[in-house]
Amino acid sequence: MLLEVVEVGLESTPAKKNWRKLMQNVVTHFPGHGTLFEEKYLEGRAEGEAKGILRVLEVRGLPLSDDVRQRITTCTDLDRLNDWLDRSGTVERAEDLFTEEGPAA
């Protein structure tokens, strides 16, 4: 939050452009440190992935039970969400996202 306060305080000054460049580098250095900034960033990514999965399923006209919707929206594992997003375009039923793919026949 302090980083955002500084950015807002810089308004439209030339320093704001430099500040934003510096902050881009901050993002590349926080992974794995468990900072609040990292947590919020990852929560936002997970939320975005979940919305994308739900949108693909909805556009495809697949029915979404409350259980499926809740399982997708409460997942915070980005690898799992990415897998579900990839699979959301090809599954026959929304519930099929959660089945483990077996070895190729």
Chimera marker file (.cmm) of the C-alpha trace (Angstrom):
<marker_set name="trace">
<marker id="1" x="0.000" y="0.000" z="0.000" r="1" g="1" b="0" radius="0.5"/>
<marker id="2" x="2.776" y="2.421" z="0.767" r="1" g="1" b="0" radius="0.5"/>
<marker id="3" x="4.092" y="1.901" z="-2.738" r="1" g="1" b="0" radius="0.5"/>
<marker id="4" x="0.699" y="2.836" z="-4.145" r="1" g="1" b="0" radius="0.5"/>
<marker id="5" x="0.463" y="5.888" z="-1.890" r="1" g="1" b="0" radius="0.5"/>
<marker id="6" x="3.797" y="7.105" z="-3.221" r="1" g="1" b="0" radius="0.5"/>
<marker id="7" x="2.676" y="6.549" z="-6.830" r="1" g="1" b="0" radius="0.5"/>
<marker id="8" x="-0.601" y="8.427" z="-6.279" r="1" g="1" b="0" radius="0.5"/>
<marker id="9" x="1.288" y="11.243" z="-4.556" r="1" g="1" b="0" radius="0.5"/>
<marker id="10" x="3.544" y="11.671" z="-7.574" r="1" g="1" b="0" radius="0.5"/>
<marker id="11" x="0.466" y="12.537" z="-9.650" r="1" g="1" b="0" radius="0.5"/>
<marker id="12" x="1.489" y="13.420" z="-13.209" r="1" g="1" b="0" radius="0.5"/>
<marker id="13" x="5.041" y="14.509" z="-12.438" r="1" g="1" b="0" radius="0.5"/>
<marker id="14" x="7.998" y="13.234" z="-14.482" r="1" g="1" b="0" radius="0.5"/>
<marker id="15" x="9.095" y="11.299" z="-11.379" r="1" g="1" b="0" radius="0.5"/>
<marker id="16" x="5.987" y="9.106" z="-11.636" r="1" g="1" b="0" radius="0.5"/>
<marker id="17" x="7.278" y="7.556" z="-14.864" r="1" g="1" b="0" radius="0.5"/>
<marker id="18" x="10.581" y="6.697" z="-13.171" r="1" g="1" b="0" radius="0.5"/>
<marker id="19" x="8.758" y="5.392" z="-10.092" r="1" g="1" b="0" radius="0.5"/>
<marker id="20" x="6.664" y="3.035" z="-12.226" r="1" g="1" b="0" radius="0.5"/>
<marker id="21" x="9.820" y="1.716" z="-13.932" r="1" g="1" b="0" radius="0.5"/>
<marker id="22" x="11.387" y="1.061" z="-10.532" r="1" g="1" b="0" radius="0.5"/>
<marker id="23" x="8.259" y="-0.702" z="-9.282" r="1" g="1" b="0" radius="0.5"/>
<marker id="24" x="8.299" y="-3.053" z="-12.271" r="1" g="1" b="0" radius="0.5"/>
<marker id="25" x="11.612" y="-4.354" z="-10.940" r="1" g="1" b="0" radius="0.5"/>
<marker id="26" x="10.164" y="-4.798" z="-7.459" r="1" g="1" b="0" radius="0.5"/>
<marker id="27" x="7.684" y="-7.339" z="-8.794" r="1" g="1" b="0" radius="0.5"/>
<marker id="28" x="10.493" y="-9.475" z="-10.198" r="1" g="1" b="0" radius="0.5"/>
<marker id="29" x="12.225" y="-9.650" z="-6.804" r="1" g="1" b="0" radius="0.5"/>
<marker id="30" x="9.442" y="-10.588" z="-4.378" r="1" g="1" b="0" radius="0.5"/>
<marker id="31" x="8.502" y="-14.183" z="-5.375" r="1" g="1" b="0" radius="0.5"/>
<marker id="32" x="8.821" y="-16.614" z="-2.532" r="1" g="1" b="0" radius="0.5"/>
<marker id="33" x="9.248" y="-14.039" z="0.218" r="1" g="1" b="0" radius="0.5"/>
<marker id="34" x="5.640" y="-14.198" z="1.429" r="1" g="1" b="0" radius="0.5"/>
<marker id="35" x="5.144" y="-10.465" z="1.514" r="1" g="1" b="0" radius="0.5"/>
<marker id="36" x="1.677" y="-8.942" z="1.663" r="1" g="1" b="0" radius="0.5"/>
<marker id="37" x="2.286" y="-7.474" z="-1.785" r="1" g="1" b="0" radius="0.5"/>
<marker id="38" x="3.104" y="-10.933" z="-3.137" r="1" g="1" b="0" radius="0.5"/>
<marker id="39" x="0.049" y="-12.481" z="-1.490" r="1" g="1" b="0" radius="0.5"/>
<marker id="40" x="-2.312" y="-9.866" z="-2.934" r="1" g="1" b="0" radius="0.5"/>
<marker id="41" x="-0.695" y="-10.139" z="-6.348" r="1" g="1" b="0" radius="0.5"/>
<marker id="42" x="-1.113" y="-13.917" z="-6.393" r="1" g="1" b="0" radius="0.5"/>
<marker id="43" x="-4.681" y="-13.673" z="-5.085" r="1" g="1" b="0" radius="0.5"/>
<marker id="44" x="-5.478" y="-11.331" z="-7.952" r="1" g="1" b="0" radius="0.5"/>
<marker id="45" x="-3.946" y="-13.671" z="-10.495" r="1" g="1" b="0" radius="0.5"/>
<marker id="46" x="-5.905" y="-16.631" z="-9.100" r="1" g="1" b="0" radius="0.5"/>
<marker id="47" x="-9.119" y="-14.616" z="-9.135" r="1" g="1" b="0" radius="0.5"/>
<marker id="48" x="-8.500" y="-13.632" z="-12.756" r="1" g="1" b="0" radius="0.5"/>
<marker id="49" x="-7.783" y="-17.206" z="-13.805" r="1" g="1" b="0" radius="0.5"/>
<marker id="50" x="-10.951" y="-18.420" z="-12.087" r="1" g="1" b="0" radius="0.5"/>
<marker id="51" x="-13.025" y="-15.766" z="-13.855" r="1" g="1" b="0" radius="0.5"/>
<marker id="52" x="-11.507" y="-16.825" z="-17.166" r="1" g="1" b="0" radius="0.5"/>
<marker id="53" x="-12.347" y="-20.481" z="-16.580" r="1" g="1" b="0" radius="0.5"/>
<marker id="54" x="-15.923" y="-19.662" z="-15.635" r="1" g="1" b="0" radius="0.5"/>
<marker id="55" x="-16.292" y="-17.424" z="-18.680" r="1" g="1" b="0" radius="0.5"/>
<marker id="56" x="-15.052" y="-20.107" z="-21.082" r="1" g="1" b="0" radius="0.5"/>
<marker id="57" x="-17.424" y="-22.663" z="-19.589" r="1" g="1" b="0" radius="0.5"/>
<marker id="58" x="-20.338" y="-20.212" z="-19.718" r="1" g="1" b="0" radius="0.5"/>
<marker id="59" x="-19.654" y="-19.201" z="-23.333" r="1" g="1" b="0" radius="0.5"/>
<marker id="60" x="-19.550" y="-22.865" z="-24.258" r="1" g="1" b="0" radius="0.5"/>
<marker id="61" x="-22.978" y="-23.255" z="-22.659" r="1" g="1" b="0" radius="0.5"/>
<marker id="62" x="-21.893" y="-25.819" z="-20.086" r="1" g="1" b="0" radius="0.5"/>
<marker id="63" x="-24.047" y="-25.894" z="-16.947" r="1" g="1" b="0" radius="0.5"/>
<marker id="64" x="-22.203" y="-24.823" z="-13.794" r="1" g="1" b="0" radius="0.5"/>
<marker id="65" x="-23.341" y="-26.213" z="-10.476" r="1" g="1" b="0" radius="0.5"/>
<marker id="66" x="-22.732" y="-24.208" z="-7.311" r="1" g="1" b="0" radius="0.5"/>
<marker id="67" x="-20.147" y="-26.829" z="-6.287" r="1" g="1" b="0" radius="0.5"/>
<marker id="68" x="-18.184" y="-26.421" z="-9.537" r="1" g="1" b="0" radius="0.5"/>
<marker id="69" x="-18.353" y="-22.633" z="-9.328" r="1" g="1" b="0" radius="0.5"/>
<marker id="70" x="-17.191" y="-22.665" z="-5.697" r="1" g="1" b="0" radius="0.5"/>
<marker id="71" x="-14.347" y="-25.092" z="-6.352" r="1" g="1" b="0" radius="0.5"/>
<marker id="72" x="-13.045" y="-22.913" z="-9.179" r="1" g="1" b="0" radius="0.5"/>
<marker id="73" x="-13.420" y="-19.579" z="-7.376" r="1" g="1" b="0" radius="0.5"/>
<marker id="74" x="-11.820" y="-20.776" z="-4.124" r="1" g="1" b="0" radius="0.5"/>
<marker id="75" x="-8.783" y="-22.414" z="-5.729" r="1" g="1" b="0" radius="0.5"/>
<marker id="76" x="-5.537" y="-20.502" z="-5.171" r="1" g="1" b="0" radius="0.5"/>
<marker id="77" x="-3.154" y="-22.945" z="-6.887" r="1" g="1" b="0" radius="0.5"/>
<marker id="78" x="-2.116" y="-21.132" z="-10.071" r="1" g="1" b="0" radius="0.5"/>
<marker id="79" x="-0.768" y="-24.287" z="-11.715" r="1" g="1" b="0" radius="0.5"/>
<marker id="80" x="-4.073" y="-26.072" z="-11.162" r="1" g="1" b="0" radius="0.5"/>
<marker id="81" x="-6.047" y="-23.054" z="-12.368" r="1" g="1" b="0" radius="0.5"/>
<marker id="82" x="-3.913" y="-22.840" z="-15.514" r="1" g="1" b="0" radius="0.5"/>
<marker id="83" x="-4.546" y="-26.525" z="-16.168" r="1" g="1" b="0" radius="0.5"/>
<marker id="84" x="-8.281" y="-26.022" z="-15.689" r="1" g="1" b="0" radius="0.5"/>
<marker id="85" x="-8.212" y="-23.012" z="-18.005" r="1" g="1" b="0" radius="0.5"/>
<marker id="86" x="-6.471" y="-25.052" z="-20.701" r="1" g="1" b="0" radius="0.5"/>
<marker id="87" x="-8.986" y="-27.857" z="-20.297" r="1" g="1" b="0" radius="0.5"/>
<marker id="88" x="-12.061" y="-25.612" z="-20.054" r="1" g="1" b="0" radius="0.5"/>
<marker id="89" x="-12.168" y="-25.305" z="-23.830" r="1" g="1" b="0" radius="0.5"/>
<marker id="90" x="-12.419" y="-29.038" z="-24.442" r="1" g="1" b="0" radius="0.5"/>
<marker id="91" x="-14.211" y="-30.726" z="-21.533" r="1" g="1" b="0" radius="0.5"/>
<marker id="92" x="-17.670" y="-32.120" z="-22.179" r="1" g="1" b="0" radius="0.5"/>
<marker id="93" x="-18.952" y="-31.216" z="-18.700" r="1" g="1" b="0" radius="0.5"/>
<marker id="94" x="-17.675" y="-28.617" z="-16.239" r="1" g="1" b="0" radius="0.5"/>
<marker id="95" x="-17.135" y="-31.384" z="-13.661" r="1" g="1" b="0" radius="0.5"/>
<marker id="96" x="-14.633" y="-32.985" z="-16.041" r="1" g="1" b="0" radius="0.5"/>
<marker id="97" x="-12.136" y="-30.243" z="-15.189" r="1" g="1" b="0" radius="0.5"/>
<marker id="98" x="-11.502" y="-32.010" z="-11.902" r="1" g="1" b="0" radius="0.5"/>
<marker id="99" x="-10.861" y="-35.505" z="-13.248" r="1" g="1" b="0" radius="0.5"/>
<marker id="100" x="-7.275" y="-36.536" z="-13.467" r="1" g="1" b="0" radius="0.5"/>
<marker id="101" x="-6.111" y="-37.249" z="-16.958" r="1" g="1" b="0" radius="0.5"/>
<marker id="102" x="-4.859" y="-40.777" z="-17.214" r="1" g="1" b="0" radius="0.5"/>
<marker id="103" x="-2.042" y="-42.035" z="-19.427" r="1" g="1" b="0" radius="0.5"/>
<marker id="104" x="-2.685" y="-41.928" z="-23.151" r="1" g="1" b="0" radius="0.5"/>
<marker id="105" x="-4.382" y="-45.059" z="-24.422" r="1" g="1" b="0" radius="0.5"/>
<link id1="1" id2="2" r="1" g="1" b="0" radius="0.2"/>
<link id1="2" id2="3" r="1" g="1" b="0" radius="0.2"/>
<link id1="3" id2="4" r="1" g="1" b="0" radius="0.2"/>
<link id1="4" id2="5" r="1" g="1" b="0" radius="0.2"/>
<link id1="5" id2="6" r="1" g="1" b="0" radius="0.2"/>
<link id1="6" id2="7" r="1" g="1" b="0" radius="0.2"/>
<link id1="7" id2="8" r="1" g="1" b="0" radius="0.2"/>
<link id1="8" id2="9" r="1" g="1" b="0" radius="0.2"/>
<link id1="9" id2="10" r="1" g="1" b="0" radius="0.2"/>
<link id1="10" id2="11" r="1" g="1" b="0" radius="0.2"/>
<link id1="11" id2="12" r="1" g="1" b="0" radius="0.2"/>
<link id1="12" id2="13" r="1" g="1" b="0" radius="0.2"/>
<link id1="13" id2="14" r="1" g="1" b="0" radius="0.2"/>
<link id1="14" id2="15" r="1" g="1" b="0" radius="0.2"/>
<link id1="15" id2="16" r="1" g="1" b="0" radius="0.2"/>
<link id1="16" id2="17" r="1" g="1" b="0" radius="0.2"/>
<link id1="17" id2="18" r="1" g="1" b="0" radius="0.2"/>
<link id1="18" id2="19" r="1" g="1" b="0" radius="0.2"/>
<link id1="19" id2="20" r="1" g="1" b="0" radius="0.2"/>
<link id1="20" id2="21" r="1" g="1" b="0" radius="0.2"/>
<link id1="21" id2="22" r="1" g="1" b="0" radius="0.2"/>
<link id1="22" id2="23" r="1" g="1" b="0" radius="0.2"/>
<link id1="23" id2="24" r="1" g="1" b="0" radius="0.2"/>
<link id1="24" id2="25" r="1" g="1" b="0" radius="0.2"/>
<link id1="25" id2="26" r="1" g="1" b="0" radius="0.2"/>
<link id1="26" id2="27" r="1" g="1" b="0" radius="0.2"/>
<link id1="27" id2="28" r="1" g="1" b="0" radius="0.2"/>
<link id1="28" id2="29" r="1" g="1" b="0" radius="0.2"/>
<link id1="29" id2="30" r="1" g="1" b="0" radius="0.2"/>
<link id1="30" id2="31" r="1" g="1" b="0" radius="0.2"/>
<link id1="31" id2="32" r="1" g="1" b="0" radius="0.2"/>
<link id1="32" id2="33" r="1" g="1" b="0" radius="0.2"/>
<link id1="33" id2="34" r="1" g="1" b="0" radius="0.2"/>
<link id1="34" id2="35" r="1" g="1" b="0" radius="0.2"/>
<link id1="35" id2="36" r="1" g="1" b="0" radius="0.2"/>
<link id1="36" id2="37" r="1" g="1" b="0" radius="0.2"/>
<link id1="37" id2="38" r="1" g="1" b="0" radius="0.2"/>
<link id1="38" id2="39" r="1" g="1" b="0" radius="0.2"/>
<link id1="39" id2="40" r="1" g="1" b="0" radius="0.2"/>
<link id1="40" id2="41" r="1" g="1" b="0" radius="0.2"/>
<link id1="41" id2="42" r="1" g="1" b="0" radius="0.2"/>
<link id1="42" id2="43" r="1" g="1" b="0" radius="0.2"/>
<link id1="43" id2="44" r="1" g="1" b="0" radius="0.2"/>
<link id1="44" id2="45" r="1" g="1" b="0" radius="0.2"/>
<link id1="45" id2="46" r="1" g="1" b="0" radius="0.2"/>
<link id1="46" id2="47" r="1" g="1" b="0" radius="0.2"/>
<link id1="47" id2="48" r="1" g="1" b="0" radius="0.2"/>
<link id1="48" id2="49" r="1" g="1" b="0" radius="0.2"/>
<link id1="49" id2="50" r="1" g="1" b="0" radius="0.2"/>
<link id1="50" id2="51" r="1" g="1" b="0" radius="0.2"/>
<link id1="51" id2="52" r="1" g="1" b="0" radius="0.2"/>
<link id1="52" id2="53" r="1" g="1" b="0" radius="0.2"/>
<link id1="53" id2="54" r="1" g="1" b="0" radius="0.2"/>
<link id1="54" id2="55" r="1" g="1" b="0" radius="0.2"/>
<link id1="55" id2="56" r="1" g="1" b="0" radius="0.2"/>
<link id1="56" id2="57" r="1" g="1" b="0" radius="0.2"/>
<link id1="57" id2="58" r="1" g="1" b="0" radius="0.2"/>
<link id1="58" id2="59" r="1" g="1" b="0" radius="0.2"/>
<link id1="59" id2="60" r="1" g="1" b="0" radius="0.2"/>
<link id1="60" id2="61" r="1" g="1" b="0" radius="0.2"/>
<link id1="61" id2="62" r="1" g="1" b="0" radius="0.2"/>
<link id1="62" id2="63" r="1" g="1" b="0" radius="0.2"/>
<link id1="63" id2="64" r="1" g="1" b="0" radius="0.2"/>
<link id1="64" id2="65" r="1" g="1" b="0" radius="0.2"/>
<link id1="65" id2="66" r="1" g="1" b="0" radius="0.2"/>
<link id1="66" id2="67" r="1" g="1" b="0" radius="0.2"/>
<link id1="67" id2="68" r="1" g="1" b="0" radius="0.2"/>
<link id1="68" id2="69" r="1" g="1" b="0" radius="0.2"/>
<link id1="69" id2="70" r="1" g="1" b="0" radius="0.2"/>
<link id1="70" id2="71" r="1" g="1" b="0" radius="0.2"/>
<link id1="71" id2="72" r="1" g="1" b="0" radius="0.2"/>
<link id1="72" id2="73" r="1" g="1" b="0" radius="0.2"/>
<link id1="73" id2="74" r="1" g="1" b="0" radius="0.2"/>
<link id1="74" id2="75" r="1" g="1" b="0" radius="0.2"/>
<link id1="75" id2="76" r="1" g="1" b="0" radius="0.2"/>
<link id1="76" id2="77" r="1" g="1" b="0" radius="0.2"/>
<link id1="77" id2="78" r="1" g="1" b="0" radius="0.2"/>
<link id1="78" id2="79" r="1" g="1" b="0" radius="0.2"/>
<link id1="79" id2="80" r="1" g="1" b="0" radius="0.2"/>
<link id1="80" id2="81" r="1" g="1" b="0" radius="0.2"/>
<link id1="81" id2="82" r="1" g="1" b="0" radius="0.2"/>
<link id1="82" id2="83" r="1" g="1" b="0" radius="0.2"/>
<link id1="83" id2="84" r="1" g="1" b="0" radius="0.2"/>
<link id1="84" id2="85" r="1" g="1" b="0" radius="0.2"/>
<link id1="85" id2="86" r="1" g="1" b="0" radius="0.2"/>
<link id1="86" id2="87" r="1" g="1" b="0" radius="0.2"/>
<link id1="87" id2="88" r="1" g="1" b="0" radius="0.2"/>
<link id1="88" id2="89" r="1" g="1" b="0" radius="0.2"/>
<link id1="89" id2="90" r="1" g="1" b="0" radius="0.2"/>
<link id1="90" id2="91" r="1" g="1" b="0" radius="0.2"/>
<link id1="91" id2="92" r="1" g="1" b="0" radius="0.2"/>
<link id1="92" id2="93" r="1" g="1" b="0" radius="0.2"/>
<link id1="93" id2="94" r="1" g="1" b="0" radius="0.2"/>
<link id1="94" id2="95" r="1" g="1" b="0" radius="0.2"/>
<link id1="95" id2="96" r="1" g="1" b="0" radius="0.2"/>
<link id1="96" id2="97" r="1" g="1" b="0" radius="0.2"/>
<link id1="97" id2="98" r="1" g="1" b="0" radius="0.2"/>
<link id1="98" id2="99" r="1" g="1" b="0" radius="0.2"/>
<link id1="99" id2="100" r="1" g="1" b="0" radius="0.2"/>
<link id1="100" id2="101" r="1" g="1" b="0" radius="0.2"/>
<link id1="101" id2="102" r="1" g="1" b="0" radius="0.2"/>
<link id1="102" id2="103" r="1" g="1" b="0" radius="0.2"/>
<link id1="103" id2="104" r="1" g="1" b="0" radius="0.2"/>
<link id1="104" id2="105" r="1" g="1" b="0" radius="0.2"/>
</marker_set>
